[in-house]
Amino acid sequence: MPATLLIRNRIAHGETQFAEIVVWRVTAPVPGSNHAYKYRLAFVLNGECVLRYDNEAGKGDHRHVNGAEKSYQFSTLDKLFADFERDIRRQQDEDPRS
């Protein structure tokens, strides 16, 4: 499946935390998804990935929050980024080490 890299960015959120965002445009939807993007968004806090959004082939759109996998309803990239940022803030508020 040919893909075009749209975004590859690492964003520092402090000394011990960062977000990594990778998005490709694909010519055909990833199995399990119904849109033209393949993505991986991760938030790492104190060396541990505590939040990840992705659409792994066969699983479709989903997110991992503190080790639990939950379905995610993709609508647009802007909404995906907003939801990811909202969940980052929640993680920061919940973790006393942040």
Helices and strands as residue ranges (DSSP letters): E 3-12, E 17-26, E 37-45, E 48-54, E 62-65, E 68-71, H 77-94
